[in-house]
């Protein structure tokens, strides 16, 4: 169930013959809706780093001549769009950040502690190292810093020490093992949120370099979008949203050297214009899809 679908379609302002990029294809919910609004001359580049996401794309995508399905990382956006021949002429671009529902629901992917599975967490299981390997080798100082920075975990040091102590007795290899260690080290009585939630978020972000991927993709969007093209980004936690908000704000201003001057040279003028305020899911959408609860959409338009 695609999050904030109507707001995304409004934000993209889809043209019949336009060129659009879904940088986080997932299971194709947003891409499907974009295609429905494109005419025969329209074009969609759909990207995902997860091979199961690309493999799940049915004939409606793989047999549609308007669609280019690409397995690749968001941080490689510049190279991907260059290879597709669309850099500089994209009319709309969508990044739906975070984890897809199938990734959360499949225990063997290791993203969630609700069902016990291997402690993996890689969005691309063919690349990088699983969370278990990272977790069983990181020192307590770096682990604490990761939990604090990426998970905004107040009890990061206590949890980090508990994890290091536990792995000294036996390697941590499953999601249930890790969740139990965190719950014992930092119980949160009366809270609706499981004590390990922030720890799992932090490890997932670290293992997949999610914030670095986002920053590189945002930078690439400036060259990818044509004048009037729209950038739509859905984030699910404050770290992502902060990066997106700052990026749009910084590129909606003149260069500091020319700020406030009546004439600004072309290369130093604002590159983006914010479109409205951040959009959150309605109560009705959250009721139908609880995973939309923390979603925030920000939209910006590329200036000439």
C-alpha positions in Angstrom: 0.0 0.0 0.0 1.9 3.1 -1.2 2.2 5.8 1.5 0.9 9.4 0.9 -0.1 8.4 -2.7 -2.4 11.3 -3.5 0.0 13.8 -2.1 2.9 12.3 -4.1 0.9 12.4 -7.3 -0.1 16.1 -6.7 3.5 16.9 -5.8 4.9 15.3 -9.0 2.4 17.2 -11.1 2.5 14.5 -13.8 2.6 15.4 -17.4 1.2 13.0 -20.0 4.5 12.8 -21.9 6.9 13.4 -19.0 9.9 11.5 -17.7 9.7 10.3 -14.1 12.0 8.5 -11.7 10.9 6.2 -8.8 14.2 5.9 -7.0 12.7 3.4 -4.5 10.5 1.0 -6.4 9.7 -1.4 -3.6 6.7 -3.3 -4.7 5.7 -0.7 -7.3 2.8 1.0 -5.6 3.8 4.5 -6.5 5.2 3.5 -9.9 1.9 1.9 -10.8 0.0 5.1 -10.1 2.5 7.2 -12.0 2.2 4.9 -15.1 -1.6 5.2 -15.0 -1.2 8.9 -15.6 1.4 8.7 -18.3 0.6 8.6 -22.0 2.3 6.5 -24.7 5.2 9.0 -24.9 5.8 9.0 -21.1 8.8 7.4 -19.5 9.4 5.9 -16.0 12.8 4.8 -14.6 12.2 2.6 -11.6 15.2 1.8 -9.3 15.7 -0.5 -6.3 18.7 -2.0 -4.7 16.8 -5.0 -3.5 16.8 -7.9 -6.1 13.6 -9.3 -4.7 11.9 -5.9 -5.5 13.0 -6.0 -9.1 12.1 -9.7 -9.4 8.6 -9.0 -8.1 7.8 -6.6 -10.9 5.2 -8.3 -13.0 4.4 -8.0 -16.7 2.7 -4.6 -16.1 6.2 -3.2 -15.6 8.6 -5.6 -17.4 6.5 -5.7 -20.6 5.7 -1.9 -20.7 8.0 -0.2 -23.1 7.7 3.1 -21.1 9.4 1.5 -18.1 13.1 1.0 -17.4 13.6 -1.3 -14.4 17.1 -0.9 -12.8 18.6 -2.7 -10.0 20.9 -0.2 -8.3 21.5 2.0 -5.2 19.9 5.4 -4.7 23.4 6.8 -4.1 24.3 5.8 -7.7 21.4 7.9 -9.1 23.7 10.1 -11.3 25.3 7.1 -13.0 22.0 5.2 -13.4 20.2 8.1 -15.0 23.2 8.9 -17.2 23.1 5.3 -18.5 19.4 5.6 -19.1 19.9 8.8 -21.1 17.5 10.9 -19.0 19.9 13.0 -16.9 18.8 16.7 -17.1 15.3 16.0 -18.5 13.5 14.4 -15.6 10.1 16.0 -14.9 9.6 14.3 -11.5 11.5 12.2 -9.0 10.3 10.3 -6.0 12.4 8.9 -3.0 10.3 6.8 -0.6 12.8 6.2 2.1 13.0 3.5 4.8 12.1 -0.2 4.6 9.4 -1.7 2.4 6.7 -3.8 4.0 7.9 -7.1 2.5 11.4 -6.5 3.9 9.8 -6.0 7.4 7.5 -9.0 7.0 10.0 -11.5 5.8 11.9 -12.9 8.9 14.8 -14.1 6.8 15.7 -10.5 5.9 16.4 -9.7 9.5 14.9 -6.2 9.6 12.4 -6.9 12.4 12.4 -8.6 15.8 8.7 -9.5 15.6 9.6 -12.8 13.9 12.9 -14.4 14.7 15.3 -14.5 11.8 19.0 -14.1 10.9 20.4 -10.7 11.8 21.1 -9.5 8.3 19.3 -6.2 7.5 20.9 -5.7 4.1 18.7 -4.1 1.5 20.9 -5.7 -1.1 21.8 -9.2 0.3 24.5 -9.6 -2.4 26.4 -6.5 -1.2 28.1 -5.5 2.0 28.2 -7.4 5.3 25.2 -8.5 7.4 24.4 -6.7 10.6 25.5 -9.7 12.7 29.1 -9.5 11.3 29.2 -5.7 11.8 27.7 -6.0 15.3 30.1 -8.8 16.4 33.2 -6.8 15.5 32.4 -3.1 16.3 34.0 -1.7 19.4 31.8 -0.4 22.2 32.6 3.3 21.5 31.6 3.2 17.9 28.6 1.1 18.6 27.4 3.6 21.2 28.0 6.5 18.8 26.0 4.7 16.1 23.0 4.0 18.4 23.0 7.6 19.6 23.5 9.2 16.1 21.3 7.0 13.9 18.8 5.7 16.5 18.6 8.8 18.7 18.9 6.3 21.6 19.2 7.9 25.0 20.6 4.8 26.6 23.1 4.1 23.8 26.1 3.5 26.1 24.3 1.1 28.3 22.9 -0.9 25.4 26.3 -0.9 23.6 28.0 -2.3 26.7 25.3 -5.0 27.1 25.7 -6.0 23.4 29.4 -6.3 23.7 29.1 -8.3 26.9 26.5 -10.7 25.3 28.6 -11.3 22.2 31.5 -12.2 24.4 29.5 -15.1 25.7 28.2 -16.1 22.3 27.9 -14.4 18.9 24.7 -12.5 18.2 23.3 -14.0 15.1 19.5 -13.6 15.3 17.0 -10.8 15.6 15.5 -12.3 18.7 18.8 -12.6 20.4 19.6 -8.9 19.9 16.1 -7.7 20.9 16.3 -9.7 24.1 19.7 -8.2 25.0 18.5 -4.7 24.4 15.2 -5.2 26.3 17.1 -6.5 29.3 19.6 -3.7 29.2 17.2 -0.8 28.8 13.6 -1.8 29.6 10.9 0.8 28.8 8.0 0.0 31.1 4.7 1.5 30.0 6.0 2.4 26.5 4.1 1.2 23.4 7.5 1.0 21.6 9.7 -2.0 22.0 13.0 -1.2 23.7 15.0 -2.5 20.7 13.2 -0.3 18.0 15.8 2.4 18.0 18.7 0.0 18.1 17.3 -1.9 15.0 16.8 1.4 13.2 20.4 2.5 13.9 21.9 -0.8 12.8 19.9 -0.8 9.6 20.9 2.7 8.7 24.6 1.9 9.4 24.6 -1.4 7.5 23.0 0.1 4.4 24.6 3.6 4.6 21.1 5.0 4.2 21.9 8.6 5.1 24.9 8.7 2.8 22.8 7.2 0.0 20.1 9.9 0.6 22.6 12.8 0.5 24.2 11.6 -2.7 20.8 11.1 -4.4 19.6 14.6 -3.3 22.8 16.1 -4.8 22.3 14.1 -8.0 18.7 15.3 -8.3 19.8 18.9 -9.1 21.4 17.7 -12.4 18.7 15.2 -13.2 15.7 17.5 -13.0 14.8 19.9 -15.8 13.5 23.4 -15.0 10.1 23.0 -13.4 10.7 19.3 -12.5 9.6 18.2 -9.1 11.5 16.4 -6.3 9.3 14.4 -3.8 10.8 12.8 -0.8 9.0 10.7 1.8 10.9 10.2 5.1 10.0 8.1 8.1 12.2 9.5 10.9 13.7 12.8 11.9 17.2 12.1 10.7 16.1 11.6 7.1 13.6 14.5 7.3 16.3 16.8 8.7 18.6 16.1 5.8 15.8 16.7 3.2 14.6 19.9 4.8 18.1 21.3 5.0 18.9 20.3 1.4 15.8 22.1 0.1 16.3 25.1 2.3 20.0 25.5 1.3 19.3 25.2 -2.4 16.4 27.6 -2.2 18.7 30.5 -1.2 21.2 32.5 -3.2 24.9 31.9 -2.7 26.0 33.7 0.5 28.3 35.9 -1.5 25.3 37.4 -3.4 22.6 37.2 -0.9 20.4 40.3 -0.9 22.0 41.7 -4.0 19.7 43.0 -6.8 21.6 41.0 -9.5 22.8 37.4 -8.9 24.9 35.7 -11.5 23.2 32.6 -13.1 25.4 30.1 -11.4 24.7 31.4 -7.9 20.9 31.7 -8.1 18.6 29.4 -6.1 18.3 26.0 -7.6 15.0 24.9 -5.9 11.7 26.3 -4.7 9.9 24.6 -1.8 6.4 23.6 -2.7 4.1 23.9 0.3 4.9 22.5 3.7 5.7 19.0 4.8 2.7 16.7 4.4 1.8 14.0 6.9 -0.6 11.1 6.5 -4.3 11.7 7.5 -6.0 9.9 10.3 -7.9 7.8 7.7 -4.7 6.7 6.0 -3.0 5.8 9.2 -6.0 3.8 10.2 -5.9 1.9 6.9 -2.1 1.7 6.9 -0.4 2.1 10.3 3.1 2.2 8.7 2.2 5.6 7.3 2.0 7.1 10.8 5.5 8.7 10.8 5.7 9.5 7.0 6.5 13.0 6.0 6.5 14.2 2.4 8.5 17.3 1.2 8.3 18.6 -2.3 10.5 21.1 -4.2 10.6 22.4 -7.7 13.7 22.8 -9.9 14.3 26.4 -11.0 15.9 27.4 -14.3 
